[in-house]
């Protein structure tokens, strides 16, 4: 009797252990999201969107619900702010967006809007000083009640500054020393902000680390020659990562986030690989795309197609590289990481109007599905690379993506598993504005990566003639 009792007791204990183990191992489809830094309010449990691509790892993934339809809840229009850049931030029921200003006429501005109805709560126009208008093209960044933006000059001097504002009142808290030509937003983490500057005229490209509290520069890493940083840095653990385009320093770099000490660099052997967009990190792996490169074989010029890469975040060891199986040469978007897959866009060149693709890769670099014939227009490389256009966002088992055609831009929603289109929204058609600014930019421009918060999608569309910019809020209710 005791033997049978002991046997039953052992079986019961084994069963309980199995149940306990099951509760400790999450489903395979969601384990890779566990490392994402979320900005969840303790009072309302909302997953906010505080910076470009949601988090310091730039996953582009939100735990929020996403719109089921292309229903526009409200818009905010401004005819004098210029182009709204590569993303918006949404925190504590406020939308933050920054603009470029109008070339040769005005500086850019920072706007704060009410998420409920798009009403402007406050705005700040950057000054004209020392013969210089200040522009902002990167997404604002919000951390600990402060908003950070990086600027560049578009007149006599190309230098810019980082600015810090009170998130509620818009009051200027500090302005950094001169930094450089900064096209992209800062990344905020652990009481610091990180951003890169482009090479312009006689200034070198640099990676900066500033105190988020005071704006004091903690360290700077310079790159040589024509090399430049195309995108916002990524912070993961104790390290900061950045992609660099153009020789001699083209590649992917890892630095100690506190000291700036270089830990490793990944560079394709004997071939310059231009990393032309922000990186993304999850599960200890760094994902990035390249523009490709021109090199020589037996003195014959050969153009290498762009590619997607995955390297180890600790040591830079190559894990895989995957061809995107097209004649496209450019991987110009920042990858989005969600549900164990990688979502990224590429194009057959900046002059190919409908040769772009949205591609879903698995975590080994193999194609799961792809959507072809998307328009990514003929924008100059510096206006696209590293920014929000063509950068997907994933939430609620949906992929949201903005594209820029020559006369019309679109916002798409696709099923995350099959790639099937759920809905599509077409932004205004602007045939007339082509005449207003010549052939420099296409008239209908979409640069802004969508932000998903609490069932709503926030994004911006801009007329490239810089006479009209509209912030959109989509939602089902």
N, C-alpha and C positions, 0 to 999 in steps of 0.2 A: 504493500500500500504506500509505504513511504517512498519507494523507488518510483512508482507512478506519479506520486505528488511532486517529487523533485524534478521529474522529467517535464511535467506540465509547467512547473515554475520556470525552468530553463527556457522552454518555448515562449512563455509569456515575456520573459526578460529580453529575449532575442527580438520579438515582435516590437516591443517598446523601443529598443535601440534603433531598429530600422525606421520607425516613425520619426524619432529624433533626428537621425541623419538626414531623412528626407526634408525636414524643415530647415536644415542648415544649408542645403544645396539648392539654390534657385534654379529656375528653368533655364535651359541652355540658350534660349532665344533672348534672355534679358541679362545674363551675367556680365556681358561686356560693357554694360552701361553703368556698372557699380562704381567706377572710378571718376565719373563725371562730377565736377563741382557744380552744384545747383545753388540758385539763389532763392531759397524757399523761405517765405515769411513765416515766423512762428505763430502769427495770429490768424492768417487766412489760408495757409498751406498752398499758396500759389507759386508755381515755378516761374520766376521772373526771367527776363532776358536782359542781363546787365551790360553785355558787351558784344562785339562782333562774334557771330557764330555761337552765342549763348554762354560759353564758359572759357576759362583759361586754356583748356585743351583744344578748343575750337572744333568740338564734335559736330556742332550744328544740329543737335538733337534736343528736343524738349519733351518732358513728360506730360505736357498739357494736352488737352483736346485740341483738334484743329478743325477749321471750317469744312463743312460737308458740301457747301455750295459757294458760288462766286457772288455772294450777296454783299454789297457795299453798305456798311453801316454809317460811315461818315467820311468826309474828306476835308483836308486842310490845304488851302491853296495860297501860294505866295508868288507874286509876279516880279519880285525884285531881289530874291535871295540867291539866284543862280542855281547850280546843280546840287541836289541832295545826294550825298555820297553813298558809301558801300553798305550802310546798314543803320538801323535805329536801335536804341536801347529802350526797354520798357521795364520800369521798376516802380513799385508802390503807386500804381494807378496813374503814372505819368509816362508820356512818350517823349524821348529826347532825340532830336535830329539836328544835324549840322549841315551847313551849305558852303558852297565855294565862293559866293559873291559873283559879280559880273565883271569880267575881265576889263581892266583899265578904267573901271568906273567905281566899283565898291568892294569892300571886304565882305567876307562871309559872315554867317551868323549862327548862333546856337539857339534852338527853340525848345520849349517845354510845353507839352500839350496835355490836356485832360483825356484819359483813355475812354471816358464815357461818351464824349461828344466831339472831341477834337478841338475844343476851345483852347486858345493860347493862354497859358498861365504866366509865362514870362519869356523874354528873349534878350539876347545879348549880341550886339553887332561888334565885331572885332575892329580895332582902331586902324586908321591910316596913319602910319608913323615912319619917319625916316625914309620917305619916298616909297613906302611899301604897303600894298594891300595884302591882308592875310586871308588865305583860303583854307577851308577845311573840306577834305574829301573822305576821311576815315570816319568810322562809326564812333559816336560818343561812348564813353565807358563809365559805368556807375559803380561805386564801391563805398560803403560806409558813409552814406549821406553826401557824397561828393560826386561831381561829374567832371570827367577829364576829356580834353580834346587836344589833338596835335594839329599844328598849322604849317603852312608853307607860304612863302611870298610869291606874288606873281607880277611884280613890277621891277623896280631898280635892283632890289636885293632878293635873292631866293631864300634867305634864311627864314626860319620859323621858330616858334616857341611852343611849349606845352602849357596849357591853361587848366586851372582847377576852379570849379564853381560850387557854391552851395546848391545841392540838388533841389531844395524846396524854394528858395528865394531867388536863385540865379546870381547872387552876389559873388563877385570875383574874390577868390581866396588867395591864390598866388599865380604868378606867371614865371616860368622858368627862364634861365639864361638862354641865349641863342643856341639852337640845336642844329637845324639844317632843313633840308627840303623834305618834309614829312608828309607823305601822301596817304598814309594808312593810320588806323586807330591804334590806341595804346591797349595793352593787355594788363589787367590789374590782378594782383595776387599777393597775399602775404605782406600787405602794407607797402608794396612797391608797384610802380608802373614801368612797363617795358615798351619801347617802340623803336622802330628803325627809320633811318633817313636815306633818301636816294642821293646818288651822286648828281650834282648839278654844277655846271661851269667848273670852278676850281675847287669845289668842296667834295670831300670823300664821303662815301656812305658809312654810317655808323649805327651800332646798336647801343641804345641808351638805357640805363636803369636809374630812376629817380625815386626819392622818398615820396610816397603818396601824401604824406601829411604836410611836408614843407616844400616840395619841389626841388630840393637840393639834389644835385647829381651825385650818385653813389659810384657809378663807373661808366665807362664808355669803351667800346671795342670798334676800332676802325678797320675798314676793308680797303684793299688796294685798287689802284687804277680805275677801270670802268665798272668794277663790281658794284652792285647795288642791292638793297633789300627790297623785295617786292612782296609785301604782305605784312600782317601783324605777327609779332612773335607769339610763341606758344609756351605756356608754363606747365610743367608736369613734375611733381615732386620737388626736388631741390634744384632742378635744372630749367633753363630757358633755351628754346630751340628757334632757329630762324633759317629761312631759305634765302639763298643769294644767287642772283643772276649775273651773267657776263664775266668774262675773264679779267683777272687771273684767279679770282677766288670763288668762282661759281661752285655751288654745292649746298649741302645741308649741314648746319653747325649745331653743336650742343655746348652750352656754357654753364658754369655754376651760377645759379640765380643770385647768390649773395655777393660773390666776389668778381664775377665776370671771367674767371679762369676758363680757358678752352679745355673741354673734356675730350671731344672727338669731332672729326669732320668727315662726312661722306662725299666723295667725288668720283664720278665715273672715270675709269682709267683711260687716259689719253684722249678723252673727249669732253669738251665743255658741255655740261648739262645745265641749262638755265632753269632754276627753280623759280617759277614766276607767279606763285600764289602762296597764301598762308598754308602752313602745314596743319596736320591734325593728329592727335595722339589718343590712343586708348589701349588698354591691356598691355602696356609696356612696349608698344610698337608705334613708330612714326610713319605716317602716310603722306605722300606728296606726289604731285605731278610735275613734269618738266615740259619745257617748250620744244625740246630737241636742240640740235646743234648742227652747225656746218663744219665739216672736217674734210680731210683729203685722203684719198686712197690712190696711190700711184700717181700723185699730182692731179687727180681728177676730183673736183669738188663734189661732195656727197652730203645730202641733207638727211640727218637722222631724225626720224619721227619722234614726237613726244611720247612719253611713257608714264605709267604709274609705278611707284616704288613703295616698298615697305622695308624699313630698317629697324633694328633693335634700338630701343630708346636708351639703353644703358651704354652701349659701345658702338653703335652705328653699323653693326654687321648687317649686310643685305639679307633680308628674308625672302623676298621675291620681287620680280618685276614683271609686269603684265602688259603685253601689247593690247591696244584697244581695237585692233583689227579694222582699221580704216585708213584711208589715205590722209586722214587728218594729221597735222603736224603739231598742233598746240593743245596742251592740257593747261588751260588758263584759269580754271576755277579751283577753289579750295575744296578738298574732298569733305563730304559729310559722312559721319560714322554712326550707324544705327542698326539695331537688330542683327548684328553680326556681319553686316555688309558695308561696302564702301560705295558711295554715290558721288559721281564726278562728271563733269562735262568736258568735251573736247571739240575742236573745230578744225576744218580743213584749211584754216587760214582766216585772217581777219577781213579778207575781202570776199569771203564765201558766205552768201546771205542765208542759204538754207542747208548747209552741210555740217551743222553742229549736231551733237548727240549727247543725250543723257545716258550714262552707263551705270548699271548696278553690277559691282564685282563682289564675289565672296571674299572671305578673309584670306584666301590663298591667291587672289588675283585673277580668278577665272570669271568670265562674263556670265551673269545670271540672266539679265535681260537688258535691252537697250531701246531707247526711243530715238529715231532718226529724224532728219529733216527739220531740225530746230534752227532758228535764226539767231546768230550772235553777231551779225552786222560787221561793219568795217571800221570800228573804232581804233584809234591809235593804241599801240600796245600799253603805253603808260596809263591810259585811262581804264584799261580792262584789268591788266595783270594785278593779281593780289587782292583785288577788290571784290565787291559783292555780286556783280553781274555774272550769271552762269553758275553761281554757287548755290547748291540745293540746301533746303532745310527739311528735316524729317520730324514728324510728330504724329501720334495717333494713327500709325500704320499708313501714313500718306507722305508723299514726297512733294514739296512745293518748290517751284522753280520759276524764275523770271528770265525772259529772253528779250533781246533787242533786235527787231527787224529794222529795215532801212526807213520805212514810213510808219511802222506800227510795232509796238512792243506788246508782249503777252505775259500773263501769269498763269501757270499750269498747276494742276493738282493731279498726281498719279497715285495709283495703288502701289504700295511699297513692295508687295510680293510679286505681282505680275507685270507692273509697269503700265497697266491699262489706264487711259485718261479718265479721270472722274469729272473734272470741269476745267474750263478755260475762260479767262477774262482778258479782253482786248482793251488796251489803253488807247487814248485818243490818237486819231490819225492827223498828221501835221504836214500836209503837202506844202503849205505856204511858207513854213519856217525855213525850208531848205534855202530859199532865196535870201533869207535874212542873215545867214552866216556862211554862205558859200559852200565849199565842199569839204570843209575841215572836219565836221562831225555830221553824222546822220541826224535828222531832225527829231526822231523819236528814240529816246534813250532810257534804258533801264539798267541801273547799276546796283540796286539795293537788294541785298540778300534778305528774304522774308524773316520776320521775327514772329514766333508763335507763343502766345500767352493766354491761358485761361479761355480757350475756345475761339480766340480771335487771331487774325493775321495782320501784322502791321508792315507796311512797306512804302516805298516812295517811287514816283515816276517823275522824270524831268524832261523838259523840252531842251534839247542841246543848244538851242540858241540862247539859253540862259534867261529867257523871259518868263518862264512858268515852271513851277515845281509843285507837285501835289503829293501829300501824304495820305495814304489810304488805310482804312480799317475795314477788314472783311470779317464777317461772322454770320452765323445762322440766326442769332437773335440779338 
